[in-house]
Structure formats: structure tokens, C-alpha cells
């Protein structure tokens, strides 16, 4: 992995059934996500991770998402606690990106992604990946020349 990357990319793999704190039974699909690019021995708290989803990754398909723009895609800990997230970019013909706040990122961290729920409620405004109290600012850079945005301001 390129050491200049400012985010840790996630890898999806098929998930076994999990029980948890929230009821995700209305979501038709799920997969587990690991972070193989994170090899440090230290734990990162409240880490905003970039999660990329492309058709075929761990069984994910854009077509199986029930709401436009990935509005039904949700992330959770393996014990079912929903994680703060936001859609960074949605590309049904390629790779979509999400910023997900991971409570404790280690080399062994695993989270779940759920999708395919036509009745999924909108993400709560409080469910933001960046907490202004812990981040002064968070710049997003892309390769397409779009304006760079401060994610901490977007989450207020």
C-alpha cells in the first residue's frame, strides 16, 4: 500500500450471520469488511475510514441497493451497533465511496455493511463520520478535480 495515502482502504469479504444491538433484519444483504492496509500496532480511536464498494466486492452490487444514491447502505460493528457514515461518492457503474467512523481501528478490526432495505430510514444528522470536537478539519481530495471540502463543517 502506498504510504502517502491518508486513509485506510477497506476490503470486503462474505459475512456470516451476526446478531447485534440493532435490528438489521430488514436489510437483504450484508458483508464483512476488514482493513488489511492498517498494519500499525497502535489503536486509532474514532477513525474516519474510506470504504470503497464496487460490484462483486463481498457480494455487493449497486443494483441490490433499494434506495437511490446508496441511501440504504449502513455500517455496523460486528455486534450490531450502527456506525456513523456518509456517502462520499455514489457511482452505480463503478466504485462508490463512504466515510465510516470506526470506534477503534486496529489491524484486526472487522465491521459489517448492510444494503437492500427499501424502508431504510434516512441517516440521522447526528450520524456523521467527523466529530468537530476531535477534528479541527478534514480535507477531502479526489482525482477528478472537484472542490475539496472540509468534512468537519459538513457534519455540523
N, C-alpha and C positions, 0 to 999 in steps of 0.2 A: 504494500500500500504506500502511496506517495505520502511522505511525512509532512508535506506542505498543506495537506487537507485539514480544514478547520473543523470538520465534523466527522463523526464516525458513521460509516455506512452500515446498514443492516443487511442481514441475509435471512431469507425466509426458508422454512422447511415445513413439511407437513406436520400438523399438530395432532396429538392425541386428545381425547376428550378431557376437559378440565372443569372442575366445579369452582365456584368463586363467590365473591361478595355481591356482585351484581348479576342480574339475570340476563344473560346474553342468548337465551334460547330462541328468541325471535330472529336472530341472525342465522342465515342459512349456511354461511361458510366461515371457516376460521383457519388460521395457520399460526405457527410459532415463528418468532423472529429471534435471531441471535446477533451478536456483534463481534464477529471474528476479527475485525480490524482493530479492536481495542485490546492491546496487549500489555498495557501498563499494569503495574502491581497495585496502584493506588485506586481507591474508590472515588468516583466523581459523583457528587450529590446534585440532584435537580439538574441533570444534564440534558440540554436540548439536542436530541439526536435527529439526524436526517434519515428518514426511512423512504426508500425508493421501492415502488411496486410496479412491476411490469407483468403482462400476461405470461402465465406459466410459472411465476415465482411462487413456490409452495402451494400451487393450485389456484392462485389468484388470477382472476380475469376481470377486466373492466366491465365486460358485458354482464357479469353476475352482480354488479353493484346495482342496487334497486333505486337509488336516488341520484339525480343529476349532480355532476361535479364531485362525486365521492362523498356526498353528504351523509351516507350511511356507513362509512368506514370508521371503525372505532378501534382503539388500542387499550389494552389492559395488562395488568400484571398477571402472572400465572395463577394467582389466587383470586382473580376476578375484579380487582379494583381498577376502574376506568382511569386512564392516564390522560392528562391534558395534551391536546393535539390541535393542529390546524393544517389545512390543505395549503401547501406552499405552491404547488402547481398541479394541474389536472390535465392529463394527456391520454385520452382513451385509445389513441393509436400508437402509444409508445410507453413511456415511463412516467408515472405520477409520483410526486414527492410530498411528504408530510413531515412536519416538525413535531416530534413527540418528546415530552419532558419525561425522562427516566428518573425515578426517585434515587436509585443508586446504580450507577453504571460500573460494572466490573467485567472482566473477561468472561465470566460465567453467566452474565445477565441474559435472561430469556423473557420476552414479553409475547403477548398474543395480539393478533389483528383479526377483527371480525368484519364481515361485509355481507350484503344481501338482505337487508331489512327495510322493506318499503314503508314501515311505520316508525322508523328511527326518528327520534326527536332531534331537533337541531342541537348542535353542540352548545353547551352553556357558555355565555360570555365569560364566565369565570374560568372556564377550561382553556387556559392559554399556556403555551409552552414556555413563555418567558415571564418570570416574576420580577417586576420592576424593583422590588426590594433587594433582589440578589444580583440583578444585572443592570449595569449602568446604561448600556446599549448593546444591541445585537444587529450587526450589519449582515444583510443577505446579498451575496454576489452570485451572478449567474453568467452563463457563457453566451447569452443571447443579447446582451447589451441593454436589458431592461433597467429601469431605475433601481438603485439599491435602496432598500428600505430598512428602517430601524425597527426590528421586531418588538422591542420593548414598548415603543409608542403604539404599535398596532394592538397590543394586548391590554392597553389601559381602557 
